Amino acid sequence: MEGNKKQIRLARRPVGTPTMEDFAFTEAPIGTPGEGEVLIRNVYISVDPYLRGRMEDVKSYIPPFQLNDVIVSGVIGQVVASKSAQFAKGDIVIGSLGWETYSLAHEKMIRKLDPDLAPVTANLGIIGMTGLTAYFGLIDIGKPKSGETVVVSGAAGAVGSAVGQIAKIKGARAVGIAGSEKKCRYLTEALGFDAAINYKTENVGKALKEACPDGVDVYFDNVGGEISDAVFPLLNNFARIPVCGAISAYNKTEPDVGPRVQSYLIKTSSLMQGFTVGHYSSRFKEAGAQLAAWLNEGKLKYEETITEGFDSIIDAFLDLFKGKNIGKQLVKISEFK
């Protein structure tokens, strides 16, 4: 295909909170697909907190981005040209693709979506990676039982909002911690959380004691830092702590230091386990089917914050660290045709 596509590349490794200067807006030829490849016009791009870690040149569960390479994340797009027997022009597909207006992808890198089964954007959120993360972290590690209390930090985000709802499906009490009154009302009024705490205006430790009179059986940790420090004293015996994220520390330039957790774990015989959703890839089909069933039964709800325009991708990414989004943060850069 003739013409150029827009791209966003990693220009330098961020120090602290990323800035616009850490990224480069470039152009490159759109290109044409080779054998077994398709050309995709990208429509929705997912921006996620974990991408911040990939911008560091450190060993982790996923390789770091290389300098001057195009940033990659979850993308939904539409096939505009195909040399693959598996995909035809017009197909809507999802894959781990670049922050660019068009992508060339091998057929093995993508899968086709059926827009009649669920809204396509749900595949980047509630029935996609964020929903799967909530499902496996809570079900496999948290193991909530009916009548137990589940506390979720970052509760109004894409993962946290799903965790609380799944906890309710399992018969547990759900207590969310979020960063605004609007988010707290969303948790209790729209999603059915039993209580919500605004960490920006309330004393989290005191509010947790009131919201969790029987202690905490499961703490789904998305943020780390002082919020998690306030949860640990309330752990019940044999509590479970799935550690999904630590967004409070992602942009720190010095090591994160706080109260030590070991004594709480010993006194209560609690389990604290970090995880990444990729370790459960062999079970994605099973979990995705369950999430889709709950969604279609009305047991799961979700919210999306959709920013418009390719040039807004960096702003949307940086807004994650300011807590501006409710639910899944996406950027819409074109239209389906």
Order of alpha helices (4+ residues) and beta strands (2+ residues): beta-beta-beta-alpha-beta-beta-beta-beta-alpha-beta-alpha-beta-alpha-beta-alpha-beta-alpha-beta-alpha-beta-alpha-beta-alpha-beta
